[in-house]
Amino acid sequence: MGLRNRNEETLGFAARFRQWAIALLLVVLAWGAINRPTLAENYNRFSLVGADFANQDLRDDDFTKANLRDADFHSSDLTGVRFFAANLEGTNFQGANLRAATLDSARLVNADFSDAVLEGAFAASINIVGIKITGADFTDVILRSDTQDKLCAIAEGTNSQTGRETRETLMCP
């Protein structure tokens, strides 16, 4: 075989390889666009008074220091969400999933956590005047002992999602 035939053969292979590589790249890019994970939203310091976030997937979103007075989060997935120092006065969390959420320093006055799951949440310093917790699951939630005592005084019901009694999840006497 002459030198010319080998060069043509090599060029033909390179062209076919390049076409195959481009096709593969297009498939990978298309798959990535379809299966792209949702990125967490950042609502730090936003004023979202009365906002409707009901029945939404808000996992890992950040509402640090946001004003969410009278907002609606019922039946939403709030796994890992940060509500650090947020105003949650009158907010509806009925049936929400708040696993591993951060509620530290939040204002929860008159908030409704009925039937919510707060398993593993961090809520060491919260304002809970008028809070509703019937059927809430507080398994492994980090609370101050005085807050735990106040919650135990009003704790009742069983969580429909986990089957756990609110008083037991708060480790009430």
Stockholm file with secondary structure:
# STOCKHOLM 1.0

chainA/1-173         MGLRNRNEETLGFAARFRQWAIALLLVVLAWGAINRPTLAENYNRFSLVGADFANQDLRDDDFTKANLRDADFHSSDLTGVRFFAANLEGTNFQGANLRAATLDSARLVNADFSDAVLEGAFAASINIVGIKITGADFTDVILRSDTQDKLCAIAEGTNSQTGRETRETLMCP
#=GR chainA/1-173 SS CCHHHHHHHHHHHHHHHHHHHHHHHHHHHHHHHHSCCCCCCBCTTCBCTTCBCTTCBCTTCBCTTCBCTTCBCTTCBCTTCBCTTCBCTTCBCTTCBCTTCBCTTCBCTTCBCTTCBCTTCBCSSCBCTTCBCTTCBCTTCBCCHHHHHHHHHHCCCBCTTTCCBHHHHTTCC
#=GC SS_cons         CCHHHHHHHHHHHHHHHHHHHHHHHHHHHHHHHHSCCCCCCBCTTCBCTTCBCTTCBCTTCBCTTCBCTTCBCTTCBCTTCBCTTCBCTTCBCTTCBCTTCBCTTCBCTTCBCTTCBCTTCBCSSCBCTTCBCTTCBCTTCBCCHHHHHHHHHHCCCBCTTTCCBHHHHTTCC
//
